[in-house]
């Protein structure tokens, strides 16, 4: 069962990366040098995926708490970005920095859940950086945070130590809710 979750999360993350590359590809159809660069990056990413070892790490402590943390990170970042007009980068940096300090103030520093707080909240900050043109409501951000939280849990033991995983997970949640909102309209 664990292998099924690991493979499923790996396939989901690869498909999200491909969706991201296709979106970039669609934007710059007439720039040959950019297309060659995207093709080379895509090939190298696929090659590294095939050759990469997959380490198994501890399972997250409480999945529902991690989903809540991702969602709260998204909502607080979005709130600071929109209501205080700070911009998405400053809002994400503020929430990410505050969440990284949480384990230092808690007494049980060896708890698995406490170690998971900063990355879960930081994943949510990427969701909260969503443009108001894409997700202009708190419901959109909340649902995207929940989906991203689910993807975060699925991807816990996948691509350990590889950069971009949290952003890819957040992109997946936002893209899923965006497509769902287009279908429902």
N, CA, C and O atoms as a DFTB+ gen file, in Angstrom:
740 C
 N C O
     1  1       0.817      -1.191       0.000
     2  2       0.000       0.000       0.000
     3  2       0.866       1.262       0.000
     4  3       0.539       2.251      -0.656
     5  1       1.980       1.213       0.750
     6  2       2.879       2.364       0.800
     7  2       3.486       2.620      -0.575
     8  3       3.640       3.773      -0.978
     9  1       3.838       1.539      -1.310
    10  2       4.395       1.720      -2.654
    11  2       3.373       2.363      -3.583
    12  3       3.731       3.175      -4.437
    13  1       2.103       2.003      -3.418
    14  2       1.061       2.604      -4.241
    15  2       0.956       4.099      -3.971
    16  3       0.852       4.884      -4.913
    17  1       0.981       4.517      -2.687
    18  2       0.941       5.937      -2.348
    19  2       2.168       6.661      -2.889
    20  3       2.053       7.761      -3.427
    21  1       3.331       6.055      -2.749
    22  2       4.561       6.674      -3.209
    23  2       4.530       6.864      -4.726
    24  3       4.882       7.929      -5.232
    25  1       4.113       5.836      -5.439
    26  2       4.065       5.940      -6.903
    27  2       2.980       6.913      -7.353
    28  3       3.175       7.664      -8.309
    29  1       1.851       6.903      -6.674
    30  2       0.780       7.829      -7.020
    31  2       1.219       9.272      -6.816
    32  3       0.980      10.128      -7.668
    33  1       1.856       9.536      -5.696
    34  2       2.310      10.910      -5.445
    35  2       3.386      11.314      -6.432
    36  3       3.438      12.471      -6.850
    37  1       4.250      10.377      -6.815
    38  2       5.293      10.700      -7.789
    39  2       4.661      11.027      -9.150
    40  3       5.074      11.978      -9.814
    41  1       3.680      10.253      -9.554
    42  2       3.008      10.511     -10.829
    43  2       2.295      11.855     -10.787
    44  3       2.352      12.615     -11.753
    45  1       1.626      12.156      -9.681
    46  2       0.926      13.436      -9.558
    47  2       1.912      14.594      -9.650
    48  3       1.650      15.570     -10.352
    49  1       3.042      14.501      -8.952
    50  2       4.027      15.585      -8.995
    51  2       4.637      15.744     -10.382
    52  3       4.872      16.866     -10.831
    53  1       4.894      14.636     -11.060
    54  2       5.445      14.720     -12.421
    55  2       4.419      15.355     -13.358
    56  3       4.773      16.195     -14.185
    57  1       3.154      14.962     -13.234
    58  2       2.117      15.565     -14.072
    59  2       1.960      17.059     -13.794
    60  3       1.722      17.841     -14.714
    61  1       2.091      17.453     -12.529
    62  2       2.023      18.883     -12.206
    63  2       3.192      19.643     -12.820
    64  3       3.014      20.743     -13.342
    65  1       4.382      19.062     -12.759
    66  2       5.536      19.709     -13.387
    67  2       5.338      19.815     -14.897
    68  3       5.671      20.836     -15.498
    69  1       4.796      18.762     -15.511
    70  2       4.521      18.811     -16.947
    71  2       3.475      19.875     -17.275
    72  3       3.594      20.574     -18.281
    73  1       2.459      19.996     -16.436
    74  2       1.445      21.037     -16.652
    75  2       2.076      22.427     -16.575
    76  3       1.748      23.317     -17.359
    77  1       2.975      22.591     -15.626
    78  2       3.661      23.876     -15.481
    79  2       4.523      24.173     -16.715
    80  3       4.523      25.294     -17.223
    81  1       5.247      23.176     -17.186
    82  2       6.094      23.355     -18.374
    83  2       5.235      23.629     -19.604
    84  3       5.597      24.461     -20.435
    85  1       4.105      22.941     -19.730
    86  2       3.212      23.176     -20.864
    87  2       2.639      24.589     -20.808
    88  3       2.480      25.230     -21.847
    89  1       2.327      25.084     -19.607
    90  2       1.819      26.450     -19.478
    91  2       2.867      27.457     -19.935
    92  3       2.546      28.424     -20.626
    93  1       4.114      27.233     -19.550
    94  2       5.192      28.120     -20.012
    95  2       5.351      27.994     -21.526
    96  3       5.496      28.991     -22.233
    97  1       5.322      26.766     -22.004
    98  2       5.455      26.489     -23.435
    99  2       4.372      27.208     -24.223
   100  3       4.651      27.778     -25.279
   101  1       3.156      27.190     -23.731
   102  2       2.038      27.838     -24.395
   103  2       2.222      29.354     -24.463
   104  3       1.818      29.983     -25.442
   105  1       2.819      29.936     -23.445
   106  2       3.023      31.387     -23.414
   107  2       4.082      31.866     -24.406
   108  3       3.999      32.989     -24.903
   109  1       5.076      31.027     -24.697
   110  2       6.211      31.474     -25.521
   111  2       6.378      30.590     -26.751
   112  3       7.478      30.111     -27.028
   113  1       5.300      30.373     -27.484
   114  2       5.356      29.484     -28.642
   115  2       6.312      29.953     -29.731
   116  3       6.880      29.123     -30.441
   117  1       6.502      31.248     -29.880
   118  2       7.324      31.742     -30.972
   119  2       8.768      32.045     -30.582
   120  3       9.492      32.621     -31.393
   121  1       9.206      31.700     -29.426
   122  2      10.590      31.909     -29.008
   123  2      11.322      30.568     -29.030
   124  3      11.186      29.774     -28.099
   125  1      12.091      30.313     -30.078
   126  2      12.743      29.022     -30.248
   127  2      13.748      28.735     -29.137
   128  3      13.822      27.603     -28.661
   129  1      14.519      29.727     -28.716
   130  2      15.529      29.494     -27.681
   131  2      14.884      29.093     -26.356
   132  3      15.415      28.249     -25.634
   133  1      13.745      29.697     -26.038
   134  2      13.039      29.341     -24.802
   135  2      12.500      27.915     -24.900
   136  3      12.547      27.162     -23.928
   137  1      11.987      27.547     -26.080
   138  2      11.477      26.195     -26.273
   139  2      12.580      25.150     -26.127
   140  3      12.363      24.089     -25.541
   141  1      13.761      25.449     -26.661
   142  2      14.890      24.528     -26.523
   143  2      15.292      24.408     -25.054
   144  3      15.549      23.308     -24.566
   145  1      15.345      25.530     -24.359
   146  2      15.684      25.523     -22.933
   147  2      14.665      24.716     -22.128
   148  3      15.050      23.910     -21.281
   149  1      13.378      24.920     -22.381
   150  2      12.334      24.177     -21.674
   151  2      12.443      22.684     -21.987
   152  3      12.280      21.848     -21.098
   153  1      12.719      22.352     -23.243
   154  2      12.893      20.950     -23.616
   155  2      14.072      20.315     -22.899
   156  3      13.976      19.179     -22.433
   157  1      15.191      21.040     -22.803
   158  2      16.374      20.514     -22.112
   159  2      16.094      20.333     -20.620
   160  3      16.463      19.314     -20.036
   161  1      15.450      21.309     -20.013
   162  2      15.106      21.201     -18.595
   163  2      14.156      20.016     -18.368
   164  3      14.327      19.253     -17.417
   165  1      13.168      19.870     -19.234
   166  2      12.231      18.751     -19.113
   167  2      12.934      17.407     -19.228
   168  3      12.641      16.480     -18.472
   169  1      13.870      17.302     -20.183
   170  2      14.623      16.059     -20.352
   171  2      15.477      15.767     -19.124
   172  3      15.496      14.636     -18.639
   173  1      16.179      16.770     -18.620
   174  2      17.012      16.572     -17.433
   175  2      16.173      16.207     -16.206
   176  3      16.584      15.378     -15.394
   177  1      15.012      16.819     -16.075
   178  2      14.136      16.491     -14.945
   179  2      13.651      15.050     -15.042
   180  3      13.621      14.338     -14.038
   181  1      13.274      14.618     -16.233
   182  2      12.835      13.242     -16.424
   183  2      13.975      12.263     -16.163
   184  3      13.770      11.223     -15.537
   185  1      15.175      12.589     -16.641
   186  2      16.344      11.734     -16.429
   187  2      16.658      11.614     -14.934
   188  3      16.927      10.518     -14.440
   189  1      16.623      12.731     -14.222
   190  2      16.923      12.684     -12.790
   191  2      15.844      11.934     -12.019
   192  3      16.136      11.285     -11.014
   193  1      14.603      12.017     -12.481
   194  2      13.524      11.280     -11.833
   195  2      13.742       9.778     -11.955
   196  3      13.514       9.037     -10.999
   197  1      14.175       9.334     -13.109
   198  2      14.402       7.909     -13.327
   199  2      15.589       7.414     -12.507
   200  3      15.534       6.313     -11.960
   201  1      16.651       8.195     -12.411
   202  2      17.872       7.783     -11.719
   203  2      17.869       8.049     -10.224
   204  3      18.765       7.590      -9.514
   205  1      16.890       8.775      -9.739
   206  2      16.884       9.231      -8.352
   207  2      16.507       8.099      -7.390
   208  3      15.642       7.278      -7.695
   209  1      17.161       8.062      -6.233
   210  2      16.762       7.120      -5.193
   211  2      15.647       7.753      -4.384
   212  3      15.596       8.972      -4.219
   213  1      14.779       6.932      -3.895
   214  2      13.641       7.431      -3.135
   215  2      13.792       6.983      -1.696
   216  3      13.582       5.816      -1.364
   217  1      14.160       7.929      -0.848
   218  2      14.337       7.634       0.569
   219  2      12.987       7.595       1.250
   220  3      12.073       8.345       0.906
   221  1      12.880       6.731       2.199
   222  2      11.663       6.663       2.990
   223  2      11.916       7.342       4.325
   224  3      12.831       6.965       5.058
   225  1      11.127       8.314       4.630
   226  2      11.238       9.025       5.888
   227  2      10.020       8.730       6.729
   228  3       9.098       8.038       6.296
   229  1      10.027       9.255       7.919
   230  2       8.910       9.024       8.828
   231  2       7.618       9.562       8.248
   232  3       7.604      10.558       7.525
   233  1       6.550       8.889       8.576
   234  2       5.234       9.347       8.156
   235  2       4.853      10.581       8.970
   236  3       5.268      10.715      10.121
   237  1       4.067      11.483       8.383
   238  2       3.596      12.624       9.163
   239  2       2.766      12.151      10.348
   240  3       2.104      11.115      10.290
   241  1       2.814      12.929      11.422
   242  2       2.147      12.525      12.662
   243  2       0.628      12.540      12.520
   244  3      -0.004      11.494      12.662
   245  1       0.058      13.635      12.260
   246  2      -1.394      13.781      12.164
   247  2      -1.723      14.454      10.840
   248  3      -1.495      15.652      10.669
   249  1      -2.256      13.686       9.914
   250  2      -2.513      14.211       8.579
   251  2      -3.495      15.373       8.567
   252  3      -3.293      16.348       7.844
   253  1      -4.546      15.278       9.352
   254  2      -5.547      16.343       9.336
   255  2      -4.983      17.650       9.888
   256  3      -5.405      18.728       9.471
   257  1      -4.044      17.567      10.810
   258  2      -3.416      18.782      11.334
   259  2      -2.538      19.419      10.260
   260  3      -2.489      20.643      10.141
   261  1      -1.846      18.594       9.480
   262  2      -1.013      19.129       8.403
   263  2      -1.864      19.795       7.328
   264  3      -1.479      20.832       6.788
   265  1      -3.012      19.212       7.014
   266  2      -3.916      19.845       6.050
   267  2      -4.379      21.192       6.588
   268  3      -4.445      22.170       5.843
   269  1      -4.697      21.248       7.862
   270  2      -5.102      22.504       8.495
   271  2      -3.970      23.528       8.452
   272  3      -4.216      24.704       8.186
   273  1      -2.738      23.100       8.710
   274  2      -1.595      24.021       8.697
   275  2      -1.341      24.582       7.301
   276  3      -1.058      25.772       7.155
   277  1      -1.438      23.744       6.282
   278  2      -1.266      24.222       4.905
   279  2      -2.354      25.244       4.583
   280  3      -2.079      26.289       3.994
   281  1      -3.584      24.937       4.972
   282  2      -4.696      25.840       4.696
   283  2      -4.553      27.159       5.453
   284  3      -4.816      28.223       4.893
   285  1      -4.142      27.099       6.714
   286  2      -3.943      28.328       7.489
   287  2      -2.802      29.170       6.914
   288  3      -2.903      30.396       6.857
   289  1      -1.723      28.520       6.492
   290  2      -0.631      29.250       5.855
   291  2      -1.108      29.975       4.609
   292  3      -0.715      31.113       4.353
   293  1      -1.963      29.305       3.831
   294  2      -2.502      29.923       2.620
   295  2      -3.400      31.103       2.962
   296  3      -3.282      32.171       2.360
   297  1      -4.284      30.919       3.913
   298  2      -5.226      31.988       4.268
   299  2      -4.528      33.206       4.866
   300  3      -4.840      34.340       4.503
   301  1      -3.584      32.979       5.780
   302  2      -2.880      34.113       6.388
   303  2      -2.043      34.867       5.350
   304  3      -1.994      36.096       5.363
   305  1      -1.395      34.138       4.465
   306  2      -0.606      34.802       3.421
   307  2      -1.505      35.610       2.505
   308  3      -1.193      36.754       2.177
   309  1      -2.610      35.028       2.096
   310  2      -3.555      35.731       1.219
   311  2      -4.134      36.956       1.917
   312  3      -4.272      38.017       1.308
   313  1      -4.472      36.805       3.195
   314  2      -5.034      37.918       3.968
   315  2      -4.036      39.073       4.068
   316  3      -4.395      40.227       3.837
   317  1      -2.799      38.764       4.409
   318  2      -1.781      39.809       4.524
   319  2      -1.505      40.443       3.166
   320  3      -1.321      41.656       3.066
   321  1      -1.477      39.624       2.130
   322  2      -1.223      40.127       0.785
   323  2      -2.339      41.065       0.334
   324  3      -2.059      42.162      -0.149
   325  1      -3.577      40.660       0.481
   326  2      -4.705      41.433      -0.049
   327  2      -5.106      42.580       0.880
   328  3      -5.243      43.718       0.430
   329  1      -5.294      42.293       2.165
   330  2      -5.811      43.312       3.084
   331  2      -4.768      44.356       3.454
   332  3      -5.086      45.541       3.556
   333  1      -3.527      43.928       3.655
   334  2      -2.479      44.891       4.021
   335  2      -1.710      45.406       2.814
   336  3      -0.863      46.291       2.933
   337  1      -2.014      44.841       1.654
   338  2      -1.404      45.267       0.391
   339  2       0.130      45.221       0.439
   340  3       0.803      46.138      -0.032
   341  1       0.664      44.151       1.010
   342  2       2.109      44.015       1.116
   343  2       2.747      43.392      -0.110
   344  3       3.939      43.577      -0.354
   345  1       1.970      42.663      -0.874
   346  2       2.494      41.910      -1.998
   347  2       2.678      40.457      -1.591
   348  3       2.877      40.165      -0.412
   349  1       2.615      39.554      -2.543
   350  2       2.648      38.132      -2.214
   351  2       3.976      37.657      -1.638
   352  3       3.990      36.792      -0.762
   353  1       5.076      38.198      -2.105
   354  2       6.388      37.735      -1.637
   355  2       6.623      38.129      -0.185
   356  3       7.077      37.309       0.614
   357  1       6.322      39.366       0.159
   358  2       6.499      39.826       1.536
   359  2       5.567      39.062       2.470
   360  3       5.973      38.668       3.564
   361  1       4.324      38.849       2.052
   362  2       3.363      38.113       2.880
   363  2       3.838      36.682       3.123
   364  3       3.780      36.188       4.249
   365  1       4.308      36.017       2.067
   366  2       4.798      34.639       2.204
   367  2       6.054      34.592       3.071
   368  3       6.219      33.681       3.883
   369  1       6.925      35.560       2.900
   370  2       8.151      35.592       3.706
   371  2       7.829      35.798       5.181
   372  3       8.449      35.178       6.045
   373  1       6.875      36.654       5.469
   374  2       6.494      36.913       6.857
   375  2       5.901      35.656       7.504
   376  3       6.323      35.259       8.591
   377  1       4.944      35.043       6.851
   378  2       4.308      33.842       7.402
   379  2       5.309      32.692       7.476
   380  3       5.325      31.956       8.463
   381  1       6.135      32.526       6.459
   382  2       7.148      31.468       6.480
   383  2       8.160      31.653       7.599
   384  3       8.555      30.682       8.245
   385  1       8.577      32.876       7.832
   386  2       9.535      33.150       8.908
   387  2       8.906      32.905      10.277
   388  3       9.527      32.308      11.156
   389  1       7.681      33.365      10.448
   390  2       7.001      33.133      11.728
   391  2       6.794      31.644      11.990
   392  3       6.957      31.183      13.119
   393  1       6.438      30.899      10.960
   394  2       6.212      29.465      11.160
   395  2       7.510      28.714      11.424
   396  3       7.503      27.695      12.115
   397  1       8.608      29.196      10.891
   398  2       9.884      28.517      11.143
   399  2      10.370      28.721      12.575
   400  3      11.210      27.963      13.059
   401  1       9.850      29.733      13.250
   402  2      10.242      29.984      14.639
   403  2       9.401      29.186      15.633
   404  3       9.782      29.059      16.797
   405  1       8.283      28.656      15.201
   406  2       7.373      27.931      16.114
   407  2       8.059      26.776      16.830
   408  3       7.888      26.662      18.044
   409  1       8.825      25.910      16.168
   410  2       9.441      24.787      16.889
   411  2      10.385      25.215      18.014
   412  3      10.578      24.457      18.964
   413  1      10.967      26.390      17.931
   414  2      11.891      26.853      18.966
   415  2      11.171      27.271      20.246
   416  3      11.771      27.297      21.320
   417  1       9.893      27.595      20.129
   418  2       9.135      28.033      21.292
   419  2       8.332      26.913      21.944
   420  3       7.804      27.095      23.040
   421  1       8.234      25.775      21.298
   422  2       7.486      24.659      21.859
   423  2       8.421      23.756      22.651
   424  3       9.606      23.646      22.338
   425  1       7.888      23.124      23.662
   426  2       8.732      22.354      24.582
   427  2       9.171      21.010      24.026
   428  3      10.314      20.610      24.247
   429  1       8.308      20.299      23.313
   430  2       8.643      18.973      22.810
   431  2       9.249      19.092      21.409
   432  3       8.568      18.857      20.411
   433  1      10.520      19.454      21.344
   434  2      11.179      19.725      20.072
   435  2      11.433      18.469      19.249
   436  3      11.740      18.576      18.061
   437  1      11.315      17.293      19.837
   438  2      11.575      16.057      19.121
   439  2      10.325      15.474      18.469
   440  3      10.412      14.475      17.755
   441  1       9.181      16.075      18.701
   442  2       7.933      15.585      18.133
   443  2       7.960      15.699      16.613
   444  3       8.428      16.692      16.057
   445  1       7.448      14.665      15.954
   446  2       7.401      14.661      14.495
   447  2       6.483      15.776      14.000
   448  3       6.789      16.442      13.011
   449  1       5.372      15.977      14.680
   450  2       4.422      17.003      14.260
   451  2       5.033      18.399      14.336
   452  3       4.816      19.215      13.441
   453  1       5.781      18.679      15.374
   454  2       6.394      20.008      15.524
   455  2       7.407      20.251      14.409
   456  3       7.535      21.374      13.921
   457  1       8.119      19.216      14.007
   458  2       9.077      19.358      12.907
   459  2       8.367      19.574      11.569
   460  3       8.952      20.136      10.643
   461  1       7.132      19.140      11.463
   462  2       6.374      19.276      10.215
   463  2       5.667      20.622      10.087
   464  3       5.184      20.952       9.004
   465  1       5.592      21.408      11.157
   466  2       4.852      22.673      11.111
   467  2       5.429      23.649      10.078
   468  3       4.680      24.123       9.223
   469  1       6.741      23.972      10.123
   470  2       7.240      24.965       9.163
   471  2       7.069      24.583       7.695
   472  3       6.606      25.421       6.921
   473  1       7.416      23.360       7.261
   474  2       7.224      23.077       5.838
   475  2       5.747      23.062       5.415
   476  3       5.423      23.462       4.296
   477  1       4.864      22.610       6.290
   478  2       3.442      22.587       5.938
   479  2       2.905      24.010       5.777
   480  3       2.209      24.309       4.807
   481  1       3.228      24.876       6.719
   482  2       2.762      26.267       6.623
   483  2       3.408      26.953       5.421
   484  3       2.757      27.727       4.719
   485  1       4.676      26.668       5.188
   486  2       5.360      27.299       4.055
   487  2       4.768      26.836       2.735
   488  3       4.689      27.620       1.789
   489  1       4.351      25.582       2.651
   490  2       3.648      25.105       1.463
   491  2       2.376      25.921       1.259
   492  3       2.041      26.296       0.135
   493  1       1.679      26.189       2.347
   494  2       0.474      26.996       2.276
   495  2       0.735      28.422       1.829
   496  3      -0.115      29.036       1.185
   497  1       1.910      28.958       2.166
   498  2       2.205      30.328       1.740
   499  2       2.282      30.437       0.222
   500  3       1.944      31.473      -0.350
   501  1       2.731      29.359      -0.431
   502  2       2.751      29.376      -1.899
   503  2       1.331      29.419      -2.457
   504  3       1.085      30.066      -3.475
   505  1       0.410      28.744      -1.806
   506  2      -0.996      28.808      -2.216
   507  2      -1.519      30.225      -1.997
   508  3      -2.233      30.765      -2.841
   509  1      -1.165      30.821      -0.868
   510  2      -1.631      32.165      -0.541
   511  2      -1.069      33.250      -1.443
   512  3      -1.582      34.369      -1.456
   513  1      -0.037      32.940      -2.188
   514  2       0.538      33.908      -3.126
   515  2      -0.267      34.014      -4.418
   516  3       0.097      34.766      -5.323
   517  1      -1.353      33.263      -4.500
   518  2      -2.188      33.253      -5.701
   519  2      -2.702      34.655      -6.013
   520  3      -3.132      35.388      -5.123
   521  1      -2.649      35.002      -7.267
   522  2      -3.118      36.307      -7.711
   523  2      -4.621      36.442      -7.489
   524  3      -5.363      35.465      -7.587
   525  1      -5.050      37.638      -7.195
   526  2      -6.470      37.912      -7.055
   527  2      -7.225      37.684      -8.354
   528  3      -8.440      37.486      -8.334
   529  1      -6.522      37.710      -9.491
   530  2      -7.157      37.440     -10.781
   531  2      -7.503      35.964     -10.952
   532  3      -8.430      35.621     -11.686
   533  1      -6.766      35.102     -10.281
   534  2      -7.006      33.658     -10.385
   535  2      -7.964      33.207      -9.303
   536  3      -8.978      32.573      -9.594
   537  1      -7.655      33.524      -8.071
   538  2      -8.502      33.122      -6.944
   539  2      -8.835      34.324      -6.108
   540  3      -8.081      34.678      -5.203
   541  1      -9.945      34.957      -6.390
   542  2     -10.255      36.228      -5.750
   543  2     -11.080      36.081      -4.476
   544  3     -11.507      37.088      -3.911
   545  1     -11.318      34.854      -4.007
   546  2     -12.147      34.691      -2.823
   547  2     -11.404      33.855      -1.779
   548  3     -10.467      33.118      -2.083
   549  1     -11.862      34.003      -0.552
   550  2     -11.275      33.196       0.518
   551  2     -11.664      31.728       0.367
   552  3     -10.916      30.843       0.782
   553  1     -12.834      31.463      -0.227
   554  2     -13.231      30.075      -0.461
   555  2     -12.275      29.390      -1.425
   556  3     -11.913      28.229      -1.231
   557  1     -11.870      30.107      -2.459
   558  2     -10.929      29.547      -3.425
   559  2      -9.617      29.184      -2.728
   560  3      -9.092      28.086      -2.912
   561  1      -9.104      30.097      -1.945
   562  2      -7.834      29.863      -1.242
   563  2      -7.983      28.734      -0.229
   564  3      -7.076      27.915      -0.079
   565  1      -9.113      28.682       0.464
   566  2      -9.343      27.612       1.444
   567  2      -9.372      26.249       0.759
   568  3      -8.710      25.312       1.204
   569  1     -10.136      26.141      -0.319
   570  2     -10.210      24.863      -1.030
   571  2      -8.863      24.488      -1.652
   572  3      -8.473      23.321      -1.628
   573  1      -8.157      25.466      -2.204
   574  2      -6.826      25.194      -2.761
   575  2      -5.863      24.766      -1.657
   576  3      -5.011      23.905      -1.878
   577  1      -5.994      25.361      -0.469
   578  2      -5.162      24.958       0.661
   579  2      -5.447      23.536       1.105
   580  3      -4.525      22.797       1.448
   581  1      -6.715      23.143       1.102
   582  2      -7.078      21.781       1.488
   583  2      -6.534      20.770       0.474
   584  3      -5.963      19.750       0.859
   585  1      -6.709      21.051      -0.802
   586  2      -6.188      20.145      -1.838
   587  2      -4.665      20.097      -1.767
   588  3      -4.074      19.024      -1.895
   589  1      -4.032      21.234      -1.568
   590  2      -2.574      21.256      -1.440
   591  2      -2.126      20.484      -0.206
   592  3      -1.092      19.816      -0.236
   593  1      -2.894      20.569       0.884
   594  2      -2.587      19.797       2.081
   595  2      -2.646      18.301       1.815
   596  3      -1.792      17.548       2.283
   597  1      -3.648      17.873       1.068
   598  2      -3.748      16.453       0.698
   599  2      -2.566      16.027      -0.170
   600  3      -1.990      14.958       0.031
   601  1      -2.212      16.875      -1.138
   602  2      -1.051      16.571      -1.983
   603  2       0.239      16.575      -1.171
   604  3       1.139      15.775      -1.425
   605  1       0.327      17.475      -0.199
   606  2       1.500      17.542       0.669
   607  2       1.685      16.230       1.429
   608  3       2.801      15.725       1.547
   609  1       0.592      15.689       1.937
   610  2       0.659      14.425       2.669
   611  2       1.053      13.289       1.732
   612  3       1.862      12.435       2.097
   613  1       0.486      13.272       0.524
   614  2       0.843      12.236      -0.440
   615  2       2.321      12.307      -0.830
   616  3       2.955      11.281      -1.077
   617  1       2.857      13.516      -0.882
   618  2       4.230      13.707      -1.359
   619  2       5.265      13.707      -0.242
   620  3       6.423      14.051      -0.479
   621  1       4.870      13.331       0.964
   622  2       5.790      13.398       2.100
   623  2       7.065      12.605       1.871
   624  3       8.152      13.113       2.150
   625  1       6.974      11.400       1.381
   626  2       8.157      10.555       1.190
   627  2       8.645      10.535      -0.247
   628  3       9.449       9.680      -0.614
   629  1       8.176      11.452      -1.052
   630  2       8.574      11.513      -2.450
   631  2       9.429      12.751      -2.678
   632  3       9.144      13.818      -2.133
   633  1      10.458      12.611      -3.469
   634  2      11.351      13.709      -3.809
   635  2      11.926      14.381      -2.570
   636  3      11.952      15.608      -2.475
   637  1      12.378      13.585      -1.638
   638  2      12.972      14.104      -0.404
   639  2      14.271      14.819      -0.771
   640  3      15.144      14.237      -1.415
   641  1      14.394      16.065      -0.366
   642  2      15.605      16.840      -0.625
   643  2      15.646      17.505      -1.984
   644  3      16.639      18.150      -2.321
   645  1      14.599      17.365      -2.770
   646  2      14.559      17.973      -4.095
   647  2      13.864      19.314      -3.988
   648  3      12.776      19.411      -3.420
   649  1      14.474      20.332      -4.521
   650  2      13.896      21.666      -4.466
   651  2      12.669      21.800      -5.352
   652  3      12.582      21.172      -6.407
   653  1      11.730      22.615      -4.920
   654  2      10.547      22.904      -5.712
   655  2       9.339      22.054      -5.393
   656  3       8.278      22.240      -5.989
   657  1       9.479      21.119      -4.461
   658  2       8.355      20.232      -4.156
   659  2       7.188      20.993      -3.542
   660  3       6.040      20.764      -3.923
   661  1       7.452      21.884      -2.609
   662  2       6.358      22.611      -1.954
   663  2       5.632      23.529      -2.935
   664  3       4.406      23.635      -2.904
   665  1       6.384      24.183      -3.793
   666  2       5.764      25.037      -4.805
   667  2       4.952      24.237      -5.807
   668  3       3.894      24.682      -6.251
   669  1       5.443      23.055      -6.164
   670  2       4.711      22.191      -7.093
   671  2       3.415      21.700      -6.457
   672  3       2.373      21.654      -7.111
   673  1       3.485      21.338      -5.189
   674  2       2.288      20.900      -4.474
   675  2       1.267      22.039      -4.420
   676  3       0.079      21.819      -4.657
   677  1       1.721      23.239      -4.113
   678  2       0.820      24.397      -4.059
   679  2       0.230      24.689      -5.436
   680  3      -0.958      24.988      -5.556
   681  1       1.057      24.604      -6.468
   682  2       0.572      24.810      -7.835
   683  2      -0.519      23.794      -8.161
   684  3      -1.517      24.134      -8.796
   685  1      -0.332      22.556      -7.731
   686  2      -1.316      21.515      -7.994
   687  2      -2.653      21.812      -7.340
   688  3      -3.703      21.631      -7.956
   689  1      -2.621      22.267      -6.094
   690  2      -3.866      22.601      -5.404
   691  2      -4.592      23.765      -6.053
   692  3      -5.808      23.721      -6.243
   693  1      -3.845      24.803      -6.391
   694  2      -4.447      25.980      -7.019
   695  2      -4.965      25.628      -8.406
   696  3      -6.071      26.025      -8.772
   697  1      -4.178      24.886      -9.184
   698  2      -4.599      24.512     -10.538
   699  2      -5.844      23.639     -10.497
   700  3      -6.740      23.804     -11.324
   701  1      -5.912      22.715      -9.549
   702  2      -7.079      21.840      -9.437
   703  2      -8.339      22.639      -9.136
   704  3      -9.370      22.442      -9.780
   705  1      -8.262      23.529      -8.172
   706  2      -9.442      24.327      -7.807
   707  2      -9.790      25.307      -8.929
   708  3     -10.969      25.576      -9.162
   709  1      -8.796      25.837      -9.620
   710  2      -9.061      26.751     -10.739
   711  2      -9.812      26.020     -11.853
   712  3     -10.808      26.526     -12.370
   713  1      -9.336      24.841     -12.215
   714  2     -10.012      24.051     -13.263
   715  2     -11.405      23.660     -12.795
   716  3     -12.355      23.706     -13.578
   717  1     -11.539      23.279     -11.542
   718  2     -12.849      22.916     -10.993
   719  2     -13.808      24.117     -11.055
   720  3     -14.984      23.958     -11.383
   721  1     -13.305      25.301     -10.743
   722  2     -14.159      26.492     -10.795
   723  2     -14.558      26.827     -12.234
   724  3     -15.648      27.350     -12.467
   725  1     -13.687      26.532     -13.197
   726  2     -14.051      26.756     -14.605
   727  2     -15.121      25.760     -15.040
   728  3     -16.014      26.101     -15.816
   729  1     -15.032      24.538     -14.544
   730  2     -16.023      23.521     -14.912
   731  2     -17.385      23.853     -14.304
   732  3     -18.417      23.698     -14.957
   733  1     -17.379      24.307     -13.059
   734  2     -18.639      24.587     -12.358
   735  2     -19.351      25.792     -12.949
   736  3     -20.581      25.819     -12.982
   737  1     -18.621      26.771     -13.406
   738  2     -19.253      27.986     -13.981
   739  2     -20.078      27.626     -15.122
   740  3     -20.690      28.497     -15.740
